[in-house]
Amino acid sequence: MLPLRVCLILLVVFAAYVCAQTCFDLAYDCPGKLGLCYNQMYKKLMTKMCNASCAYCKPTP
């Protein structure tokens, strides 16, 4: 049986993988911040928080 720590790490990795494969916004105010989508200072944050609104991904039907 795997130790609890290993199980938790695997769960986090799996959750990150699933989130990376889906296209949605984590923040509620993304439509109001579209001007930041291509600002180099905010691109990393916007990719994480406003993935769908910034059109960094394609939503699955």
Backbone bond lengths (Angstrom), bond angles and torsions (degrees), N, CA, C in turn:
res aa  C-N    CA-C-N  psi(-1)  N-CA   C-N-CA  omega(-1)  CA-C   N-CA-C  phi
1 M - - - 1.452 - - 1.534 109.15 -
2 L 1.344 115.51 140.86 1.457 120.64 -178.83 1.530 111.04 -75.69
3 P 1.313 116.41 142.66 1.468 119.17 175.67 1.532 110.54 -64.04
4 L 1.310 116.01 154.18 1.463 122.16 -177.75 1.526 111.83 -56.61
5 R 1.309 116.79 -40.69 1.471 120.70 -179.18 1.526 111.57 -60.50
6 V 1.307 116.99 -42.27 1.467 121.40 179.43 1.528 109.76 -66.30
7 C 1.320 116.98 -41.63 1.466 120.88 178.18 1.520 111.36 -61.09
8 L 1.317 116.88 -42.16 1.467 120.45 179.15 1.524 111.84 -65.14
9 I 1.312 116.11 -40.79 1.473 120.03 178.24 1.520 110.16 -63.04
10 L 1.318 116.57 -44.31 1.463 120.10 178.94 1.524 111.30 -63.39
11 L 1.311 117.61 -38.02 1.456 121.81 178.39 1.532 110.74 -64.18
12 V 1.312 117.25 -43.24 1.469 121.42 179.47 1.526 110.44 -64.79
13 V 1.318 117.24 -42.66 1.468 121.17 179.12 1.527 110.05 -63.10
14 F 1.315 116.46 -43.83 1.457 120.45 178.97 1.530 111.24 -62.99
15 A 1.321 117.02 -44.57 1.466 121.11 179.19 1.524 110.92 -61.92
16 A 1.321 117.38 -41.44 1.468 120.98 178.50 1.522 110.40 -63.79
17 Y 1.321 116.58 -39.80 1.466 120.85 178.95 1.523 110.71 -63.77
18 V 1.317 117.06 -45.34 1.459 121.28 -179.79 1.522 110.27 -63.09
19 C 1.314 117.46 -44.36 1.468 120.85 179.48 1.523 111.14 -63.95
20 A 1.303 117.25 -35.93 1.462 120.80 -179.48 1.528 110.86 -69.01
21 Q 1.320 117.27 -25.26 1.454 121.36 -177.67 1.528 112.76 -87.49
22 T 1.310 118.03 -10.01 1.453 121.08 -177.80 1.522 110.22 -105.79
23 C 1.295 115.11 158.11 1.459 120.80 -176.27 1.524 109.67 -118.67
24 F 1.325 115.73 101.01 1.458 120.65 178.35 1.517 109.39 -157.82
25 D 1.323 115.83 165.02 1.461 122.07 177.76 1.520 109.48 -94.30
26 L 1.302 116.85 139.18 1.460 121.60 174.84 1.529 111.35 -90.10
27 A 1.301 117.22 -25.10 1.471 121.78 -178.56 1.532 109.73 -100.36
28 Y 1.314 116.39 148.91 1.463 121.10 -178.64 1.533 112.40 -81.51
29 D 1.312 117.72 -20.90 1.459 121.14 -173.35 1.529 114.36 -103.05
30 C 1.296 117.34 22.55 1.475 120.89 -178.17 1.530 113.70 -60.70
31 P 1.339 119.29 -42.71 1.474 117.87 -179.80 1.527 113.14 -58.09
32 G 1.294 118.01 -28.35 1.452 120.86 179.26 1.518 113.83 -84.05
33 K 1.308 117.70 -4.96 1.461 121.50 -177.44 1.533 112.40 -119.81
34 L 1.305 117.07 23.62 1.463 120.43 -177.21 1.517 113.22 -60.38
35 G 1.315 117.28 -25.66 1.457 120.73 178.45 1.521 113.31 -64.84
36 L 1.322 117.03 -17.95 1.465 120.90 -179.91 1.534 112.85 -89.16
37 C 1.314 117.16 -8.60 1.469 120.65 -174.71 1.526 113.00 -56.81
38 Y 1.305 117.62 -38.07 1.461 120.06 -176.09 1.528 112.54 -113.76
39 N 1.300 116.10 15.92 1.456 121.69 173.28 1.526 107.10 -81.91
40 Q 1.312 117.66 119.17 1.466 121.87 -175.19 1.536 113.05 -54.93
41 M 1.331 117.44 -31.97 1.463 120.26 -179.52 1.532 111.77 -69.13
42 Y 1.327 117.33 -25.96 1.460 121.47 -174.85 1.523 114.05 -113.16
43 K 1.316 118.55 -2.90 1.461 120.98 -172.37 1.529 112.67 -58.29
44 K 1.320 117.85 -42.98 1.465 120.07 -179.26 1.533 110.57 -62.97
45 L 1.321 116.33 -45.54 1.464 121.13 179.20 1.525 110.77 -64.53
46 M 1.320 116.72 -44.89 1.458 120.20 -178.56 1.526 111.64 -66.93
47 T 1.320 117.21 -33.71 1.457 120.26 176.57 1.528 110.38 -62.19
48 K 1.304 115.89 -38.54 1.461 120.17 -179.71 1.529 111.90 -76.54
49 M 1.320 117.43 -45.14 1.458 121.11 -170.57 1.536 114.07 -91.33
50 C 1.318 118.04 -30.11 1.471 121.77 -173.34 1.527 111.50 -129.65
51 N 1.282 116.24 44.42 1.460 123.28 -175.10 1.534 112.36 -54.98
52 A 1.320 117.54 -46.63 1.466 120.86 -177.48 1.523 111.97 -73.79
53 S 1.314 117.42 -47.69 1.469 120.61 -178.00 1.517 112.54 -61.03
54 C 1.320 116.86 -36.43 1.463 121.19 -180.00 1.527 112.13 -82.07
55 A 1.321 117.13 -2.02 1.472 123.37 179.37 1.524 112.09 60.47
56 Y 1.334 116.69 36.19 1.462 120.74 174.57 1.524 110.88 -79.98
57 C 1.307 116.50 -13.15 1.468 121.63 -179.69 1.522 107.91 -138.72
58 K 1.312 115.46 170.80 1.462 120.67 177.53 1.526 108.27 -112.45
59 P 1.339 116.89 121.12 1.462 119.08 178.87 1.521 111.18 -63.73
60 T 1.301 116.14 142.80 1.457 119.92 176.35 1.525 108.44 -87.68
61 P 1.318 117.05 137.84 1.477 120.12 -177.11 1.515 112.65 -67.48
